[in-house]
Amino acid sequence: MATLEVKERMLAEVEADARFPEFMKGCYECGICVAACPSARFYDFSPRKITQAVARQDVDLVWAQMNKDVWDCSQCFSCLRCPRGNNPGGIITIMREVAVKNG
């Protein structure tokens, strides 16, 4: 189990990525990304939950998602249909990169 400091550092790494401001604009919680997501049809997976956890800076949930949920994403980027302009697939890409970098 990771310490709170480790979880906070990893979330900070996600937010510090140069792509992050373009990928995260806030979530209306409309669910369009989930409706368009093929992985959501076959797994207990929700790009909206991932986007919301990052937006809320919920370090415990982001940590859990980095260890399991982000790996269920097929990276098809169907979630780009977000009316707010979010890119959940891009956020997941960053989260995967941070997870791999940190072992």
VEXMI-837737 format. One line per field, with one value per atom (N, C-alpha, C, CB): residue in one letter; residue number from 1; atom name; x, y, z. Coordinates in steps of 0.1 Angstrom, whole numbers, plus 2048, in hexadecimal, padded with zeros to 3 digits. Glycine has a CB too. Layout:
N
r: (A;...)
k: (NUM;...)
a: (CA;...)
px: (X;...)
py: (Y;...)
pz: (Z;...)
END
This chain:
103
r: (M;M;M;M;A;A;A;A;T;T;T;T;L;L;L;L;E;E;E;E;V;V;V;V;K;K;K;K;E;E;E;E;R;R;R;R;M;M;M;M;L;L;L;L;A;A;A;A;E;E;E;E;V;V;V;V;E;E;E;E;A;A;A;A;D;D;D;D;A;A;A;A;R;R;R;R;F;F;F;F;P;P;P;P;E;E;E;E;F;F;F;F;M;M;M;M;K;K;K;K;G;G;G;G;C;C;C;C;Y;Y;Y;Y;E;E;E;E;C;C;C;C;G;G;G;G;I;I;I;I;C;C;C;C;V;V;V;V;A;A;A;A;A;A;A;A;C;C;C;C;P;P;P;P;S;S;S;S;A;A;A;A;R;R;R;R;F;F;F;F;Y;Y;Y;Y;D;D;D;D;F;F;F;F;S;S;S;S;P;P;P;P;R;R;R;R;K;K;K;K;I;I;I;I;T;T;T;T;Q;Q;Q;Q;A;A;A;A;V;V;V;V;A;A;A;A;R;R;R;R;Q;Q;Q;Q;D;D;D;D;V;V;V;V;D;D;D;D;L;L;L;L;V;V;V;V;W;W;W;W;A;A;A;A;Q;Q;Q;Q;M;M;M;M;N;N;N;N;K;K;K;K;D;D;D;D;V;V;V;V;W;W;W;W;D;D;D;D;C;C;C;C;S;S;S;S;Q;Q;Q;Q;C;C;C;C;F;F;F;F;S;S;S;S;C;C;C;C;L;L;L;L;R;R;R;R;C;C;C;C;P;P;P;P;R;R;R;R;G;G;G;G;N;N;N;N;N;N;N;N;P;P;P;P;G;G;G;G;G;G;G;G;I;I;I;I;I;I;I;I;T;T;T;T;I;I;I;I;M;M;M;M;R;R;R;R;E;E;E;E;V;V;V;V;A;A;A;A;V;V;V;V;K;K;K;K;N;N;N;N;G;G;G;G)
k: (1;1;1;1;2;2;2;2;3;3;3;3;4;4;4;4;5;5;5;5;6;6;6;6;7;7;7;7;8;8;8;8;9;9;9;9;10;10;10;10;11;11;11;11;12;12;12;12;13;13;13;13;14;14;14;14;15;15;15;15;16;16;16;16;17;17;17;17;18;18;18;18;19;19;19;19;20;20;20;20;21;21;21;21;22;22;22;22;23;23;23;23;24;24;24;24;25;25;25;25;26;26;26;26;27;27;27;27;28;28;28;28;29;29;29;29;30;30;30;30;31;31;31;31;32;32;32;32;33;33;33;33;34;34;34;34;35;35;35;35;36;36;36;36;37;37;37;37;38;38;38;38;39;39;39;39;40;40;40;40;41;41;41;41;42;42;42;42;43;43;43;43;44;44;44;44;45;45;45;45;46;46;46;46;47;47;47;47;48;48;48;48;49;49;49;49;50;50;50;50;51;51;51;51;52;52;52;52;53;53;53;53;54;54;54;54;55;55;55;55;56;56;56;56;57;57;57;57;58;58;58;58;59;59;59;59;60;60;60;60;61;61;61;61;62;62;62;62;63;63;63;63;64;64;64;64;65;65;65;65;66;66;66;66;67;67;67;67;68;68;68;68;69;69;69;69;70;70;70;70;71;71;71;71;72;72;72;72;73;73;73;73;74;74;74;74;75;75;75;75;76;76;76;76;77;77;77;77;78;78;78;78;79;79;79;79;80;80;80;80;81;81;81;81;82;82;82;82;83;83;83;83;84;84;84;84;85;85;85;85;86;86;86;86;87;87;87;87;88;88;88;88;89;89;89;89;90;90;90;90;91;91;91;91;92;92;92;92;93;93;93;93;94;94;94;94;95;95;95;95;96;96;96;96;97;97;97;97;98;98;98;98;99;99;99;99;100;100;100;100;101;101;101;101;102;102;102;102;103;103;103;103)
a: (N;CA;C;CB;N;CA;C;CB;N;CA;C;CB;N;CA;C;CB;N;CA;C;CB;N;CA;C;CB;N;CA;C;CB;N;CA;C;CB;N;CA;C;CB;N;CA;C;CB;N;CA;C;CB;N;CA;C;CB;N;CA;C;CB;N;CA;C;CB;N;CA;C;CB;N;CA;C;CB;N;CA;C;CB;N;CA;C;CB;N;CA;C;CB;N;CA;C;CB;N;CA;C;CB;N;CA;C;CB;N;CA;C;CB;N;CA;C;CB;N;CA;C;CB;N;CA;C;CB;N;CA;C;CB;N;CA;C;CB;N;CA;C;CB;N;CA;C;CB;N;CA;C;CB;N;CA;C;CB;N;CA;C;CB;N;CA;C;CB;N;CA;C;CB;N;CA;C;CB;N;CA;C;CB;N;CA;C;CB;N;CA;C;CB;N;CA;C;CB;N;CA;C;CB;N;CA;C;CB;N;CA;C;CB;N;CA;C;CB;N;CA;C;CB;N;CA;C;CB;N;CA;C;CB;N;CA;C;CB;N;CA;C;CB;N;CA;C;CB;N;CA;C;CB;N;CA;C;CB;N;CA;C;CB;N;CA;C;CB;N;CA;C;CB;N;CA;C;CB;N;CA;C;CB;N;CA;C;CB;N;CA;C;CB;N;CA;C;CB;N;CA;C;CB;N;CA;C;CB;N;CA;C;CB;N;CA;C;CB;N;CA;C;CB;N;CA;C;CB;N;CA;C;CB;N;CA;C;CB;N;CA;C;CB;N;CA;C;CB;N;CA;C;CB;N;CA;C;CB;N;CA;C;CB;N;CA;C;CB;N;CA;C;CB;N;CA;C;CB;N;CA;C;CB;N;CA;C;CB;N;CA;C;CB;N;CA;C;CB;N;CA;C;CB;N;CA;C;CB;N;CA;C;CB;N;CA;C;CB;N;CA;C;CB;N;CA;C;CB;N;CA;C;CB;N;CA;C;CB;N;CA;C;CB;N;CA;C;CB;N;CA;C;CB;N;CA;C;CB;N;CA;C;CB;N;CA;C;CB;N;CA;C;CB;N;CA;C;CB;N;CA;C;CB;N;CA;C;CB;N;CA;C;CB;N;CA;C;CB;N;CA;C;CB;N;CA;C;CB;N;CA;C;CB)
px: (808;800;809;7F6;806;80D;809;80C;813;810;809;81D;803;7FC;805;7F5;811;81B;81E;828;81F;821;815;824;80A;7FD;7FC;7F1;7FF;7FF;809;801;815;820;81C;82D;816;812;807;80E;7FD;7F3;7F9;7E8;802;809;811;813;816;81D;813;824;807;7FD;7F9;7F0;7F7;7F2;7FE;7EE;80A;815;819;822;813;815;811;80E;819;816;808;821;804;7F7;7EB;7F7;7ED;7E2;7D8;7E7;7DC;7D2;7CA;7DA;7CF;7C7;7BD;7D0;7C1;7B8;7AD;7C1;7AF;7A6;7A0;7AD;794;78D;782;788;77F;774;76A;76E;762;759;74A;75C;742;733;72C;72D;733;72D;722;729;723;718;718;719;724;725;727;719;728;72A;737;72B;741;74E;74B;759;743;740;738;739;72E;725;72D;71A;737;73F;74A;745;74D;759;756;75D;75E;75C;760;763;76A;76F;764;77C;75C;752;747;74B;746;73C;740;73A;74D;752;759;75C;75C;763;75B;771;75E;759;763;759;761;76A;762;773;767;760;76B;757;76C;775;771;777;764;75E;763;74F;763;768;777;766;77E;78D;78E;794;787;788;784;77F;779;774;77E;766;784;78D;799;792;79E;7A9;7A5;7AF;799;795;793;787;78E;78C;799;781;7A3;7B0;7AE;7B6;7A7;7A4;7B0;797;7BB;7C7;7C5;7D1;7BD;7BB;7B4;7B2;7AA;7A3;7AC;796;7B3;7BD;7C7;7C3;7CC;7D6;7D0;7DB;7C4;7BE;7BB;7B0;7B7;7B5;7C2;7AE;7CD;7DA;7DF;7E4;7DA;7DE;7D5;7DF;7C9;7C0;7B8;7B6;7B0;7A6;7AC;79E;7B7;7BC;7C1;7C8;7C4;7C9;7BD;7D1;7B1;7A5;7A2;799;7A7;7A5;7AB;7AA;7A4;7A9;7B0;79E;7B1;7B7;7B2;7C6;7A5;79F;79B;793;79B;797;789;7A1;780;772;76C;76A;773;76F;771;776;777;779;76C;783;761;754;74F;749;757;754;750;760;744;740;748;731;74F;758;766;759;769;776;781;77B;77C;785;78A;77F;796;79B;79F;7A8;794;797;7A1;78A;7A2;7AC;7BA;7AA;7BB;7C8;7CC;7C7;7C3;7C5;7CA;7B9;7C3;7C7;7D5;7BD;7D9;7E6;7F0;7E7;7EE;7F7;7F8;7F2;7ED;7EC;7F4;7DE;7F3;7FB;80A;7F6;80D;81B;821;81D;81A;81F;81F;815;816;816;822;809;825;830;83D;830;83E;84A;84D;849;843;844;844;83A;843;843;836;84E)
py: (7F4;800;80C;800;815;822;82C;828;834;83F;84A;844;853;85E;867;866;868;870;86B;871;85E;858;85A;848;858;85A;869;857;872;880;884;889;87E;881;87C;87A;870;86A;873;85C;877;880;88D;882;892;89E;89C;8A3;891;88D;88D;880;888;888;896;880;89E;8AC;8B5;8B2;8B1;8B9;8B6;8B6;8AB;8A8;8B3;89B;8B7;8C2;8C1;8C4;8B4;8B2;8B3;8A4;8B3;8B2;8BE;8B2;8CA;8D5;8D4;8E2;8CE;8CD;8C1;8CA;8B7;8AB;8AD;89F;8B5;8B6;8C5;8B3;8C6;8D3;8D3;8D6;8C8;8C7;8BE;8D5;8B8;8AD;8B2;8A0;8B1;8B3;8A7;8B7;89C;88F;88A;890;88D;88A;87B;893;875;867;864;860;86E;86B;863;878;866;85E;84F;864;84C;83E;838;83E;83F;839;836;843;83E;83B;831;848;82D;825;816;828;810;801;7F9;7FD;7FE;7F7;7F7;7FD;802;803;7F8;811;7F3;7E9;7DB;7E8;7D9;7CC;7CA;7C8;7D6;7D5;7DF;7DA;7DE;7E8;7F4;7E2;7FB;806;813;802;81E;82B;836;82E;83B;846;853;84A;854;85F;85E;85F;852;851;855;843;851;855;864;84E;86A;878;880;87D;87B;881;880;87B;875;873;87C;864;87D;886;895;885;899;8A6;8AA;8A8;8A0;8A2;8A1;899;89D;89A;890;8A7;886;87B;871;873;874;86C;85D;871;859;84B;844;849;84A;844;845;84C;850;850;845;85E;843;839;82B;839;828;81B;81A;81A;825;824;822;831;828;826;818;830;811;803;7F9;800;7FD;7F3;7F9;7EF;803;807;80D;812;814;81A;810;824;804;7F9;7F3;7EF;7F5;7F0;7F8;7EF;804;80D;808;81C;808;803;80E;7FD;81A;825;828;823;826;829;838;820;83F;84D;850;855;847;849;853;83C;855;85E;86C;85B;86F;87D;884;87D;87D;884;88D;879;88F;897;8A5;897;8AA;8B7;8C2;8B9;8BF;8C8;8C9;8C4;8BF;8BF;8B7;8CD;8AF;8A7;89C;8A1;896;88B;880;88F;878;86E;864;867;861;857;85D;854;86A;871;871;87F;874;873;866;878;85B;84E;84B;844;850;84E;854;855;860;866;85E;874;859;851;844;84E;83E;832;835;82C;840;843;846;850;84D;84F;842;859;839;82D;824;825;824;81C;822;81B;82F;836;833;845;832;830;822;838;819;80A;805;807)
pz: (800;800;800;80C;7F7;7F6;801;7E8;805;80E;808;815;810;80A;802;816;807;800;7F2;808;7F1;7E3;7DA;7E5;7E0;7D8;7D3;7E0;7DC;7D8;7CE;7E5;7CF;7C6;7B8;7CA;7B7;7AA;7A4;7AC;7AC;7A6;7A1;7B1;7A9;7A5;797;7B0;796;789;77D;78A;780;775;772;77A;77C;77A;774;787;776;771;762;779;75D;74F;746;74B;73C;733;72C;729;72A;723;72B;71D;739;742;740;750;740;73E;732;73E;728;71B;71D;70F;725;726;731;729;73B;746;746;753;744;744;74E;736;755;75E;759;761;762;75E;761;765;757;759;75F;74B;75F;763;75B;772;74E;744;740;738;741;73E;72F;742;726;718;716;710;71D;71B;71E;724;728;72C;721;73A;71C;712;705;70F;702;6F6;6F8;6F1;704;708;706;716;6FD;6FB;707;6EF;70E;71A;725;720;726;730;72D;730;721;71E;723;70F;724;727;735;71D;73B;748;752;747;75E;768;767;777;75D;759;756;74D;75A;758;756;763;74A;748;750;739;752;75A;768;759;76E;77C;77D;781;773;773;772;768;769;767;774;75B;77A;786;792;78A;793;79E;79D;79E;790;78E;790;780;78B;78D;79C;786;7A4;7B2;7BA;7B7;7B4;7BB;7C6;7C0;7C3;7CD;7CC;7CA;7D4;7D3;7D5;7DC;7DE;7E0;7D4;7ED;7CF;7C3;7B7;7C0;7B5;7A9;7AB;7A8;7B7;7B9;7B5;7C8;7BA;7B7;7A8;7BE;7A1;793;78B;78E;790;789;78A;78F;794;797;790;7A5;78B;785;779;790;77C;772;765;778;766;759;74F;75D;754;74C;744;754;747;740;734;749;733;728;71B;72B;710;703;6FB;6FB;701;6FA;6EC;6FA;6EA;6DD;6DC;6DB;6E7;6E7;6E2;6DF;6E4;6E1;6EB;6E2;6F6;701;6FD;70E;6F2;6ED;6EA;6E2;6EB;6E9;6F4;6E6;6FE;709;705;713;709;706;70D;709;717;71E;718;72D;70F;709;711;707;71B;722;719;72F;71D;716;720;70E;724;72E;72A;731;71D;719;71A;70A;718;71A;728;714;731;740;744;748;73E;741;73C;73B;730;72B;735;71D;73A;743;750;747;755;761;75F;765;753;751;750;743;74A;749;757;741;760;76D;775;775;773;77A;776;778;769;765;769;755;768;76D;77C;76B;784;792;796;799;78D;790;795;79A)
END
